[in-house]
Amino acid sequence: MSAEAHAAPTSSEYIVHHLTHWQNKPQTEIVDFSVFNIDSLFFSITLGILGCFFLWKAARKATSGVPGRFQAAVEFLFEMVDGQAKSIVHNEKSRKLVAPLALTVFVWIFLLNSMDLLPLDLLPAIWGWVTGAAGHDPEHAYLRVVPTADLSITMGLSVSVLLICLAYNVKIKGMGGWAHELVTAPFGTSKNPVFAVILAVVNVAEQLISFVAKTVSHGMRLFGNMYAGELIFMLIALMGGSWAFAEDPGGSIALMLLHVVAGWAWAAFHLIIILLQAFVFMMLTLVYIGQSHDAH
């Protein structure tokens, strides 16, 4: 894990640099909806297209004979997601859209998470070289390559799931049926007009809190796990940097060995986290959509 050859950044400078996004506006303390994290958008869109391409390629080359490894892996993944969709979303017509959606979500988030396994300084160093070659200051060539460690991306995904759930609530129950459910569930209603109004307000408040809580926790869970994993990779990288910039590298060889061992060990463990977080996000997507089909 290298830093600039002419000067060694401090630990805080190194971490702050790697936690700073490439944005469409200069870095300021004021954040508004006109500021975009270009790096997160670029990698999200690129990996989304790449994931869809591989799924399309597997479907296009599928045969009824003995499948190859790639086709077998995609078929296993498809059957797993389809089985989960059938057990959660009981509406067969809805599953024609929900099952492919869940598969896309799983593959997409797995690819986004997998960017954390790349060497921490690889793509930022390449981006710094490109920026320097273009005549700009490579010291300020910011690039974060893990989109799911960006809260705006994970919350964008969870809000998208919320909108799909709202759409299915209206589609399955009708606008009138869903509106009736909002004011009567989960605490019911009353024949007394005063109590009926009070219960309606409480029911609507509970429903709104439920929607917000599910959406926030859906996005925050993915973000928190990936952000923590990214920070640990940075701390491991600092051990290698401490060795590289030590006055006596030979005397601090233990740091380099610890850097290599810890890096490989955390990468192996993090691979499980990457897969698990993609699966959890997909399952919660199915659960929330399934709940929008249920009548109270």
Secondary structure, 3 states (H helix, E strand, C coil): CCCCCCCCCCHHHHHHHHCCCCECCCCCCCCCCCCCEHHHHHHHHHHHHHHHHHHHHHHHCCCCCCCCHHHHHHHHHHHHHHHHHHHHCCCHHHHHHHHHHHHHHHHHHHHHHHHHHCCCCHHHHHHHHHHHHCCCCHHHCCCCCCHHHCHHHHHHHHHHHHHHHHHHHHHHHHHHHHHHHHHHCCCCCCCCHHHHHHHHHHHHHHHHHHHHHHHHHHHHHHHHHHHHHHHHHHHHHHHHHHHHCCCCHHHHHHHHHHHHHHHHHHHHHHHHHHHHHHHHHHHHHHHHHHHCCCCC
